[in-house]
Amino acid sequence: MTFALDGKFLTSDYDEDADVLYLWVEEPCAAITYETSQGHLVQLDPHTREFVGVTIVDFKSRWEGTEITIEVPVVEERVLELV
């Protein structure tokens, strides 16, 4: 699976046993984590508040094959594309 956000490709790791998808921009780093109303865990850079990653629980059972809209707290709403 390949994912993009604002034209940037994201690195991903999928835990099939737990049905959890982990996505991040560049290298994983220290972050502040917020839970969205959809249950996603969004990670923001603690200094810039820029999006650096997201954890999507129940990925296949809830989201596979659909576009996922992620509410990024403090910043703005973003759309995650499966490409």
N, C-alpha and C positions, 0 to 999 in steps of 0.2 A: 504494500500500500504506500502511496505517496500522497503527501498533504502539502498544501500551500496556503499561505496567509499573506495577503497584500502582495502577491507575486513572489514571495520568498518561500523556498522549499523548507519544510520542517523535518527534523530528524524524529523518527518514531520508534517505539518499542511496544509490542503488544504482548500482554500476559494472557495467554489463551485459557489457562486454568481459572484465573480470576475474572476474565472478560474485562480487562482494563487496558486502555490505550493511553500511552504516555507520549506527548509531543513536546518538542522544545526547539527554540531558535538557537543556532550555533551550539555551544557547549553548555551542559547543565551548570547552573551557578546558584549562589545564594539568592533566595527570593522570598517575597511575602506571598502567602497563599490565601485566596479568597474562595469561598464556595458560592457558586451562582445559584439562581433559582431553579435551574435545570439539574443541579447536582454536580456540575463540573467543578474541578478544582483548578482555578486559574492562578498562575504564578506571575508576579510582577517584580521587576527590578526594584529593590528597596530605595534606590537613590533617584532613578528617573521615572519610576512608575510605568515603564514600558513593558509590554507583554514579552515574557521570556519562555512560557510553557503552559501546558494544560494537561490535566489528567481527566480522562473520560471513563467513568465507571459504567458497566453494562453496555459497552460499545456495540458489540454485534447484536445483542438482543434488542437494543433500542434504536441504534443509529446506522447500522451498516446499510450502504446503498442510498443514503439520504444526505442532503446538505445539512451541516450542523451550524447553527448560529450560536456563537458564544458571547455572552455578555461579559465584557472586560470591565471590572469595577474601576471607577475613578476615571478611566480613560474614555472608552467608547465601545459601541457594539461592533463586533467583527464577524465576518463569515469565513468559516473554514471550508476549503474545497478539497474534495478527494479527486486527485488528478492522475 
